[in-house]
Amino acid sequence: MRALERECLNAPPAHRLGRARRGQAFTGEAVRSYAGLIDGVVQRYFARWDAGGEFQAYHVCKDLAFDVAACVLLGMQLDVRRP
């Protein structure tokens, strides 16, 4: 038995319960249910991009990823905008 497996099996019950609860957020069904949330965030970004002008792709993509994570994982709509 590998050390990590041993460590997981010997973890306190509260730790195992916490891992099980967090794991539910990443089941196939749960991830599919996030599609509408993700689409909403992405569509807001697309609308901004369609407005024209220049932007730094790295920063905008980083902001998009952060907004998606905030929406899906925390239920927050941040709509980060860089000057």
N, CA, C and O of each residue as an XYZ file, in Angstrom:
332
protein
N       0.848     -1.178      0.000
C       0.000      0.000      0.000
C       0.896      1.243      0.000
O       1.852      1.333      0.770
N       0.575      2.185     -0.862
C       1.375      3.399     -0.951
C       1.105      4.308      0.235
O       0.060      4.218      0.880
N       2.055      5.180      0.512
C       1.958      6.073      1.676
C       0.709      6.953      1.599
O       0.031      7.153      2.607
N       0.404      7.474      0.421
C      -0.770      8.352      0.283
C      -2.061      7.592      0.577
O      -2.955      8.115      1.242
N      -2.158      6.359      0.081
C      -3.340      5.548      0.355
C      -3.473      5.282      1.847
O      -4.569      5.362      2.403
N      -2.350      4.962      2.497
C      -2.367      4.730      3.935
C      -2.825      5.979      4.672
O      -3.627      5.908      5.603
N      -2.305      7.122      4.244
C      -2.652      8.389      4.896
C      -4.143      8.679      4.752
O      -4.781      9.130      5.703
N      -4.697      8.425      3.577
C      -6.126      8.670      3.363
C      -6.984      7.728      4.190
O      -8.000      8.139      4.750
N      -6.584      6.479      4.267
C      -7.356      5.514      5.040
C      -7.299      5.810      6.532
O      -8.247      5.516      7.259
N      -6.198      6.389      6.990
C      -6.043      6.700      8.405
C      -6.473      8.125      8.764
O      -6.314      8.554      9.907
N      -7.009      8.847      7.799
C      -7.428     10.231      8.054
C      -8.589     10.246      9.043
O      -9.381      9.305      9.091
N      -8.688     11.305      9.822
C      -9.816     11.420     10.751
C     -11.139     11.436      9.990
O     -11.179     11.868      8.838
N     -12.214     10.977     10.609
C     -13.519     10.924      9.927
C     -13.950     12.268      9.362
O     -14.514     12.313      8.269
N     -13.705     13.360     10.065
C     -14.124     14.681      9.577
C     -13.403     15.015      8.279
O     -13.990     15.614      7.378
N     -12.145     14.635      8.180
C     -11.380     14.894      6.956
C     -11.957     14.097      5.789
O     -12.134     14.632      4.695
N     -12.251     12.816      6.023
C     -12.821     11.978      4.960
C     -14.180     12.514      4.531
O     -14.490     12.519      3.340
N     -14.992     12.964      5.477
C     -16.309     13.514      5.157
C     -16.158     14.782      4.328
O     -16.890     14.978      3.358
N     -15.228     15.633      4.692
C     -14.984     16.863      3.935
C     -14.554     16.568      2.512
O     -15.013     17.216      1.571
N     -13.675     15.594      2.352
C     -13.231     15.212      1.005
C     -14.402     14.682      0.197
O     -14.529     15.000     -0.986
N     -15.251     13.888      0.808
C     -16.401     13.335      0.101
C     -17.348     14.448     -0.346
O     -17.861     14.417     -1.464
N     -17.574     15.415      0.514
C     -18.462     16.535      0.153
C     -17.867     17.377     -0.966
O     -18.579     17.762     -1.894
N     -16.578     17.667     -0.892
C     -15.939     18.452     -1.955
C     -15.955     17.686     -3.266
O     -16.109     18.280     -4.333
N     -15.798     16.386     -3.193
C     -15.798     15.565     -4.396
C     -17.121     15.590     -5.134
O     -17.148     15.409     -6.351
N     -18.222     15.811     -4.425
C     -19.540     15.864     -5.054
C     -19.641     17.021     -6.044
O     -20.407     16.950     -7.006
N     -18.881     18.073     -5.817
C     -18.925     19.237     -6.711
C     -18.279     18.939     -8.056
O     -18.433     19.717     -8.996
N     -17.557     17.824     -8.165
C     -16.826     17.528     -9.393
C     -17.273     16.234    -10.055
O     -16.538     15.672    -10.867
N     -18.465     15.753     -9.723
C     -19.008     14.589    -10.423
C     -19.423     15.041    -11.820
O     -19.592     16.236    -12.064
N     -19.585     14.098    -12.726
C     -19.988     14.441    -14.095
C     -21.279     15.238    -14.134
O     -21.376     16.228    -14.858
N     -22.265     14.817    -13.367
C     -23.558     15.509    -13.344
C     -23.404     16.936    -12.829
O     -23.983     17.867    -13.389
N     -22.632     17.108    -11.771
C     -22.433     18.443    -11.205
C     -21.723     19.355    -12.194
O     -22.119     20.505    -12.379
N     -20.683     18.847    -12.825
C     -19.922     19.667    -13.777
C     -20.804     20.056    -14.964
O     -20.730     21.190    -15.438
N     -21.631     19.136    -15.448
C     -22.555     19.468    -16.541
C     -23.531     20.563    -16.135
O     -23.920     21.383    -16.966
N     -23.928     20.584    -14.874
C     -24.887     21.584    -14.418
C     -24.285     22.994    -14.386
O     -25.025     23.976    -14.309
N     -22.971     23.105    -14.445
C     -22.322     24.413    -14.422
C     -22.300     25.076    -15.793
O     -21.946     26.250    -15.900
N     -22.670     24.349    -16.839
C     -22.558     24.867    -18.203
C     -23.299     26.184    -18.387
O     -22.767     27.100    -19.014
N     -24.496     26.300    -17.865
C     -25.263     27.539    -18.008
C     -24.593     28.708    -17.312
O     -24.565     29.818    -17.842
N     -24.054     28.466    -16.128
C     -23.347     29.524    -15.398
C     -22.118     29.986    -16.166
O     -21.873     31.183    -16.313
N     -21.355     29.022    -16.649
C     -20.139     29.345    -17.390
C     -20.490     30.095    -18.668
O     -19.830     31.072    -19.021
N     -21.534     29.636    -19.362
C     -21.949     30.286    -20.601
C     -22.317     31.749    -20.354
O     -21.973     32.615    -21.159
N     -23.007     32.031    -19.260
C     -23.379     33.410    -18.950
C     -22.177     34.320    -18.780
O     -22.156     35.438    -19.294
N     -21.181     33.840    -18.062
C     -19.958     34.628    -17.845
C     -19.237     34.831    -19.171
O     -18.814     35.944    -19.484
N     -19.093     33.764    -19.949
C     -18.367     33.842    -21.219
C     -19.085     34.780    -22.190
O     -18.434     35.548    -22.898
N     -20.405     34.726    -22.232
C     -21.150     35.611    -23.135
C     -20.940     37.088    -22.790
O     -20.875     37.927    -23.689
N     -20.835     37.413    -21.501
C     -20.548     38.802    -21.105
C     -19.185     39.240    -21.625
O     -19.028     40.368    -22.091
N     -18.212     38.362    -21.547
C     -16.880     38.683    -22.064
C     -16.905     38.815    -23.590
O     -16.294     39.729    -24.143
N     -17.608     37.905    -24.271
C     -17.700     37.989    -25.728
C     -18.320     39.310    -26.165
O     -17.873     39.917    -27.138
N     -19.348     39.756    -25.450
C     -20.002     41.024    -25.799
C     -19.008     42.184    -25.715
O     -19.018     43.083    -26.556
N     -18.169     42.154    -24.711
C     -17.133     43.192    -24.582
C     -16.134     43.117    -25.720
O     -15.713     44.141    -26.257
N     -15.757     41.898    -26.087
C     -14.774     41.737    -27.152
C     -15.358     42.185    -28.486
O     -14.647     42.752    -29.316
N     -16.658     41.932    -28.698
C     -17.312     42.346    -29.938
C     -17.368     43.867    -30.062
O     -17.474     44.397    -31.168
N     -17.298     44.566    -28.937
C     -17.360     46.025    -28.958
C     -16.130     46.623    -29.630
O     -16.122     47.809    -29.960
N     -15.119     45.837    -29.831
C     -13.917     46.297    -30.528
C     -12.871     46.819    -29.572
O     -13.009     46.737    -28.352
N     -11.836     47.352    -30.154
C     -10.744     47.860    -29.349
C      -9.715     46.777    -29.086
O      -9.938     45.594    -29.345
N      -8.601     47.213    -28.572
C      -7.523     46.289    -28.262
C      -7.580     45.879    -26.798
O      -8.079     46.618    -25.949
N      -7.064     44.696    -26.520
C      -6.951     44.229    -25.144
C      -5.809     43.240    -25.075
O      -5.393     42.677    -26.087
N      -5.314     43.038    -23.885
C      -4.243     42.067    -23.678
C      -4.880     40.711    -23.375
O      -5.486     40.512    -22.322
N      -4.731     39.801    -24.308
C      -5.403     38.503    -24.207
C      -5.063     37.770    -22.918
O      -5.947     37.175    -22.301
N      -3.809     37.799    -22.500
C      -3.421     37.083    -21.281
C      -4.245     37.555    -20.088
O      -4.805     36.737    -19.359
N      -4.322     38.863    -19.887
C      -5.030     39.406    -18.733
C      -6.536     39.164    -18.830
O      -7.182     38.849    -17.831
N      -7.086     39.309    -20.021
C      -8.522     39.109    -20.188
C      -8.890     37.644    -19.952
O      -9.907     37.354    -19.320
N      -8.074     36.725    -20.453
C      -8.346     35.298    -20.240
C      -8.185     34.925    -18.769
O      -8.938     34.104    -18.245
N      -7.216     35.523    -18.117
C      -7.030     35.279    -16.684
C      -8.248     35.787    -15.901
O      -8.741     35.109    -15.000
N      -8.723     36.980    -16.254
C      -9.913     37.536    -15.601
C     -11.144     36.667    -15.872
O     -11.959     36.442    -14.977
N     -11.275     36.184    -17.098
C     -12.393     35.317    -17.451
C     -12.363     34.043    -16.611
O     -13.389     33.634    -16.067
N     -11.211     33.424    -16.506
C     -11.092     32.200    -15.706
C     -11.443     32.464    -14.246
O     -12.107     31.645    -13.609
N     -11.002     33.598    -13.712
C     -11.300     33.948    -12.327
C     -12.800     34.181    -12.153
O     -13.388     33.719    -11.176
N     -13.426     34.901    -13.103
C     -14.868     35.139    -13.022
C     -15.662     33.841    -13.097
O     -16.644     33.673    -12.375
N     -15.247     32.930    -13.957
C     -15.934     31.635    -14.069
C     -15.820     30.870    -12.754
O     -16.810     30.325    -12.266
N     -14.629     30.826    -12.181
C     -14.433     30.112    -10.914
C     -15.257     30.758     -9.800
O     -15.875     30.048     -9.006
N     -15.276     32.078     -9.729
C     -16.051     32.766     -8.691
C     -17.531     32.467     -8.841
O     -18.233     32.269     -7.849
N     -18.001     32.434    -10.064
C     -19.423     32.169    -10.321
C     -19.793     30.733     -9.969
O     -20.772     30.492     -9.263
N     -19.007     29.781    -10.463
C     -19.328     28.363    -10.277
C     -19.074     27.909     -8.845
O     -19.911     27.227     -8.254
N     -17.939     28.278     -8.290
C     -17.563     27.757     -6.974
C     -18.122     28.567     -5.813
O     -18.399     28.014     -4.749
N     -18.291     29.881     -6.009
C     -18.728     30.740     -4.903
C     -20.092     31.381     -5.121
O     -20.644     31.992     -4.206
N     -20.642     31.245     -6.330
C     -21.930     31.855     -6.618
C     -21.879     33.366     -6.738
O     -22.889     34.041     -6.543
N     -20.706     33.902     -7.059
C     -20.521     35.354     -7.138
C     -20.360     35.778     -8.596
O     -19.758     35.062     -9.396
N     -20.902     36.941     -8.932
C     -20.678     37.523    -10.251
C     -19.793     38.740    -10.071
O     -20.257     39.796     -9.641
N     -18.534     38.596    -10.398
C     -17.568     39.663    -10.157
C     -17.414     40.591    -11.345
O     -17.293     41.803    -11.168
N     -17.415     40.040    -12.564
C     -17.248     40.830    -13.779
C     -16.029     41.732    -13.684
O     -16.153     42.955    -13.736
N     -14.865     41.142    -13.548
C     -13.605     41.873    -13.421
C     -13.352     42.653    -14.701
O     -13.491     42.121    -15.802
N     -12.982     43.907    -14.548
C     -12.651     44.744    -15.713
C     -11.318     45.416    -15.464
O     -11.084     46.029    -14.423
N     -10.456     45.281    -16.451
C      -9.154     45.950    -16.367
C      -9.228     47.236    -17.174
O      -9.917     47.312    -18.191
N      -8.494     48.262    -16.694
C      -8.476     49.515    -17.463
C      -7.769     49.342    -18.792
O      -7.663     50.295    -19.564
